[in-house]
Amino acid sequence: MTPDDLADPLLWRPALGVTAAHRPDNHGICGDLRCTGQSGMCAAARAPAES
């Protein structure tokens, strides 16, 4: 189910995938292998969606 105030439904699902892939582990380190050692919200998770 999508949020009622969603601006672009076509970008919503891929954004959820990025968020899930870059979720920090129990130690606060990004779980994606491309972000080795980045803590908190890594650069990929903070990047704005490209249009």
Backbone as XML, in Angstrom:
<?xml version="1.0"?>
<chain id="A" units="angstrom">
  <residue number="1" name="MET">
    <atom name="N" x="0.835" y="-1.176" z="0.000"/>
    <atom name="CA" x="0.000" y="0.000" z="0.000"/>
    <atom name="C" x="0.886" y="1.248" z="0.000"/>
  </residue>
  <residue number="2" name="THR">
    <atom name="N" x="0.557" y="2.196" z="-0.820"/>
    <atom name="CA" x="1.346" y="3.426" z="-0.929"/>
    <atom name="C" x="0.754" y="4.526" z="-0.049"/>
  </residue>
  <residue number="3" name="PRO">
    <atom name="N" x="1.580" y="5.462" z="0.387"/>
    <atom name="CA" x="1.086" y="6.584" z="1.186"/>
    <atom name="C" x="0.116" y="7.457" z="0.380"/>
  </residue>
  <residue number="4" name="ASP">
    <atom name="N" x="-0.840" y="8.071" z="1.055"/>
    <atom name="CA" x="-1.838" y="8.918" z="0.392"/>
    <atom name="C" x="-1.223" y="10.149" z="-0.259"/>
  </residue>
  <residue number="5" name="ASP">
    <atom name="N" x="-0.170" y="10.707" z="0.328"/>
    <atom name="CA" x="0.431" y="11.941" z="-0.183"/>
    <atom name="C" x="1.642" y="11.686" z="-1.086"/>
  </residue>
  <residue number="6" name="LEU">
    <atom name="N" x="1.722" y="10.519" z="-1.667"/>
    <atom name="CA" x="2.844" y="10.129" z="-2.512"/>
    <atom name="C" x="2.890" y="10.963" z="-3.792"/>
  </residue>
  <residue number="7" name="ALA">
    <atom name="N" x="4.025" y="11.587" z="-4.059"/>
    <atom name="CA" x="4.172" y="12.442" z="-5.240"/>
    <atom name="C" x="4.444" y="11.637" z="-6.517"/>
  </residue>
  <residue number="8" name="ASP">
    <atom name="N" x="5.266" y="10.592" z="-6.428"/>
    <atom name="CA" x="5.621" y="9.820" z="-7.620"/>
    <atom name="C" x="5.626" y="8.330" z="-7.303"/>
  </residue>
  <residue number="9" name="PRO">
    <atom name="N" x="4.505" y="7.659" z="-7.548"/>
    <atom name="CA" x="4.416" y="6.234" z="-7.209"/>
    <atom name="C" x="5.426" y="5.351" z="-7.937"/>
  </residue>
  <residue number="10" name="LEU">
    <atom name="N" x="5.874" y="5.766" z="-9.120"/>
    <atom name="CA" x="6.829" y="4.946" z="-9.873"/>
    <atom name="C" x="8.211" y="4.937" z="-9.239"/>
  </residue>
  <residue number="11" name="LEU">
    <atom name="N" x="8.540" y="5.942" z="-8.465"/>
    <atom name="CA" x="9.837" y="5.982" z="-7.789"/>
    <atom name="C" x="9.779" y="5.433" z="-6.370"/>
  </residue>
  <residue number="12" name="TRP">
    <atom name="N" x="8.585" y="5.255" z="-5.851"/>
    <atom name="CA" x="8.430" y="4.844" z="-4.466"/>
    <atom name="C" x="8.985" y="3.450" z="-4.210"/>
  </residue>
  <residue number="13" name="ARG">
    <atom name="N" x="8.617" y="2.468" z="-5.023"/>
    <atom name="CA" x="9.091" y="1.089" z="-4.797"/>
    <atom name="C" x="10.613" y="0.962" z="-4.905"/>
  </residue>
  <residue number="14" name="PRO">
    <atom name="N" x="11.253" y="1.522" z="-5.945"/>
    <atom name="CA" x="12.724" y="1.432" z="-5.982"/>
    <atom name="C" x="13.378" y="2.124" z="-4.790"/>
  </residue>
  <residue number="15" name="ALA">
    <atom name="N" x="12.791" y="3.208" z="-4.322"/>
    <atom name="CA" x="13.347" y="3.904" z="-3.160"/>
    <atom name="C" x="13.278" y="3.025" z="-1.917"/>
  </residue>
  <residue number="16" name="LEU">
    <atom name="N" x="12.208" y="2.250" z="-1.789"/>
    <atom name="CA" x="12.114" y="1.314" z="-0.663"/>
    <atom name="C" x="13.226" y="0.276" z="-0.724"/>
  </residue>
  <residue number="17" name="GLY">
    <atom name="N" x="13.539" y="-0.182" z="-1.937"/>
    <atom name="CA" x="14.623" y="-1.155" z="-2.101"/>
    <atom name="C" x="15.975" y="-0.590" z="-1.707"/>
  </residue>
  <residue number="18" name="VAL">
    <atom name="N" x="16.230" y="0.645" z="-2.078"/>
    <atom name="CA" x="17.495" y="1.303" z="-1.711"/>
    <atom name="C" x="17.573" y="1.449" z="-0.202"/>
  </residue>
  <residue number="19" name="THR">
    <atom name="N" x="16.482" y="1.877" z="0.391"/>
    <atom name="CA" x="16.451" y="2.046" z="1.845"/>
    <atom name="C" x="16.727" y="0.726" z="2.546"/>
  </residue>
  <residue number="20" name="ALA">
    <atom name="N" x="16.114" y="-0.348" z="2.084"/>
    <atom name="CA" x="16.313" y="-1.657" z="2.699"/>
    <atom name="C" x="17.742" y="-2.157" z="2.514"/>
  </residue>
  <residue number="21" name="ALA">
    <atom name="N" x="18.305" y="-1.964" z="1.331"/>
    <atom name="CA" x="19.666" y="-2.449" z="1.040"/>
    <atom name="C" x="20.722" y="-1.705" z="1.848"/>
  </residue>
  <residue number="22" name="HIS">
    <atom name="N" x="20.457" y="-0.464" z="2.187"/>
    <atom name="CA" x="21.445" y="0.361" z="2.882"/>
    <atom name="C" x="21.101" y="0.589" z="4.351"/>
  </residue>
  <residue number="23" name="ARG">
    <atom name="N" x="20.242" y="-0.257" z="4.902"/>
    <atom name="CA" x="19.867" y="-0.138" z="6.314"/>
    <atom name="C" x="21.072" y="-0.482" z="7.190"/>
  </residue>
  <residue number="24" name="PRO">
    <atom name="N" x="21.370" y="0.363" z="8.180"/>
    <atom name="CA" x="22.503" y="0.071" z="9.075"/>
    <atom name="C" x="22.259" y="-1.192" z="9.902"/>
  </residue>
  <residue number="25" name="ASP">
    <atom name="N" x="23.355" y="-1.894" z="10.213"/>
    <atom name="CA" x="23.259" y="-3.085" z="11.051"/>
    <atom name="C" x="23.196" y="-2.690" z="12.528"/>
  </residue>
  <residue number="26" name="ASN">
    <atom name="N" x="23.325" y="-3.666" z="13.422"/>
    <atom name="CA" x="23.252" y="-3.403" z="14.866"/>
    <atom name="C" x="24.368" y="-2.505" z="15.371"/>
  </residue>
  <residue number="27" name="HIS">
    <atom name="N" x="25.444" y="-2.384" z="14.599"/>
    <atom name="CA" x="26.574" y="-1.540" z="14.987"/>
    <atom name="C" x="26.527" y="-0.185" z="14.294"/>
  </residue>
  <residue number="28" name="GLY">
    <atom name="N" x="25.475" y="0.068" z="13.505"/>
    <atom name="CA" x="25.326" y="1.349" z="12.817"/>
    <atom name="C" x="26.090" y="1.445" z="11.511"/>
  </residue>
  <residue number="29" name="ILE">
    <atom name="N" x="26.559" y="0.318" z="10.978"/>
    <atom name="CA" x="27.314" y="0.296" z="9.728"/>
    <atom name="C" x="26.372" y="-0.117" z="8.596"/>
  </residue>
  <residue number="30" name="CYS">
    <atom name="N" x="26.475" y="0.574" z="7.456"/>
    <atom name="CA" x="25.630" y="0.265" z="6.303"/>
    <atom name="C" x="25.785" y="-1.202" z="5.915"/>
  </residue>
  <residue number="31" name="GLY">
    <atom name="N" x="24.653" y="-1.849" z="5.602"/>
    <atom name="CA" x="24.662" y="-3.266" z="5.274"/>
    <atom name="C" x="25.035" y="-3.580" z="3.839"/>
  </residue>
  <residue number="32" name="ASP">
    <atom name="N" x="25.148" y="-2.578" z="2.963"/>
    <atom name="CA" x="25.471" y="-2.821" z="1.567"/>
    <atom name="C" x="26.987" y="-2.944" z="1.401"/>
  </residue>
  <residue number="33" name="LEU">
    <atom name="N" x="27.435" y="-3.948" z="0.676"/>
    <atom name="CA" x="28.871" y="-4.196" z="0.514"/>
    <atom name="C" x="29.607" y="-3.049" z="-0.176"/>
  </residue>
  <residue number="34" name="ARG">
    <atom name="N" x="28.904" y="-2.272" z="-0.998"/>
    <atom name="CA" x="29.554" y="-1.154" z="-1.693"/>
    <atom name="C" x="29.833" y="0.017" z="-0.761"/>
  </residue>
  <residue number="35" name="CYS">
    <atom name="N" x="29.278" y="0.000" z="0.428"/>
    <atom name="CA" x="29.436" y="1.106" z="1.384"/>
    <atom name="C" x="30.291" y="0.692" z="2.568"/>
  </residue>
  <residue number="36" name="THR">
    <atom name="N" x="31.253" y="-0.143" z="2.351"/>
    <atom name="CA" x="32.082" y="-0.692" z="3.408"/>
    <atom name="C" x="32.565" y="0.386" z="4.376"/>
  </residue>
  <residue number="37" name="GLY">
    <atom name="N" x="32.230" y="0.198" z="5.641"/>
    <atom name="CA" x="32.706" y="1.086" z="6.693"/>
    <atom name="C" x="31.910" y="2.361" z="6.897"/>
  </residue>
  <residue number="38" name="GLN">
    <atom name="N" x="30.939" y="2.658" z="6.065"/>
    <atom name="CA" x="30.165" y="3.884" z="6.247"/>
    <atom name="C" x="29.154" y="3.666" z="7.366"/>
  </residue>
  <residue number="39" name="SER">
    <atom name="N" x="29.115" y="4.611" z="8.285"/>
    <atom name="CA" x="28.188" y="4.468" z="9.405"/>
    <atom name="C" x="26.993" y="5.390" z="9.239"/>
  </residue>
  <residue number="40" name="GLY">
    <atom name="N" x="25.969" y="5.095" z="10.019"/>
    <atom name="CA" x="24.743" y="5.884" z="9.959"/>
    <atom name="C" x="24.092" y="5.720" z="8.592"/>
  </residue>
  <residue number="41" name="MET">
    <atom name="N" x="23.465" y="6.780" z="8.126"/>
    <atom name="CA" x="22.896" y="6.746" z="6.775"/>
    <atom name="C" x="24.049" y="6.995" z="5.797"/>
  </residue>
  <residue number="42" name="CYS">
    <atom name="N" x="24.404" y="6.002" z="5.008"/>
    <atom name="CA" x="25.497" y="6.118" z="4.057"/>
    <atom name="C" x="25.145" y="7.114" z="2.948"/>
  </residue>
  <residue number="43" name="ALA">
    <atom name="N" x="26.105" y="7.427" z="2.117"/>
    <atom name="CA" x="25.903" y="8.396" z="1.041"/>
    <atom name="C" x="24.804" y="7.953" z="0.065"/>
  </residue>
  <residue number="44" name="ALA">
    <atom name="N" x="24.736" y="6.668" z="-0.241"/>
    <atom name="CA" x="23.714" y="6.173" z="-1.175"/>
    <atom name="C" x="22.311" y="6.347" z="-0.612"/>
  </residue>
  <residue number="45" name="ALA">
    <atom name="N" x="22.145" y="6.122" z="0.666"/>
    <atom name="CA" x="20.830" y="6.268" z="1.295"/>
    <atom name="C" x="20.417" y="7.724" z="1.406"/>
  </residue>
  <residue number="46" name="ARG">
    <atom name="N" x="21.392" y="8.625" z="1.497"/>
    <atom name="CA" x="21.090" y="10.055" z="1.601"/>
    <atom name="C" x="20.904" y="10.726" z="0.255"/>
  </residue>
  <residue number="47" name="ALA">
    <atom name="N" x="21.370" y="10.099" z="-0.813"/>
    <atom name="CA" x="21.321" y="10.717" z="-2.137"/>
    <atom name="C" x="19.881" y="10.927" z="-2.588"/>
  </residue>
  <residue number="48" name="PRO">
    <atom name="N" x="19.609" y="12.095" z="-3.171"/>
    <atom name="CA" x="18.255" y="12.332" z="-3.697"/>
    <atom name="C" x="18.005" y="11.465" z="-4.918"/>
  </residue>
  <residue number="49" name="ALA">
    <atom name="N" x="16.756" y="11.162" z="-5.144"/>
    <atom name="CA" x="16.397" y="10.369" z="-6.319"/>
    <atom name="C" x="16.688" y="11.159" z="-7.576"/>
  </residue>
  <residue number="50" name="GLU">
    <atom name="N" x="17.267" y="10.486" z="-8.549"/>
    <atom name="CA" x="17.547" y="11.154" z="-9.826"/>
    <atom name="C" x="16.306" y="11.093" z="-10.681"/>
  </residue>
  <residue number="51" name="SER">
    <atom name="N" x="15.996" y="12.199" z="-11.336"/>
    <atom name="CA" x="14.804" y="12.210" z="-12.182"/>
    <atom name="C" x="15.169" y="12.349" z="-13.643"/>
  </residue>
</chain>
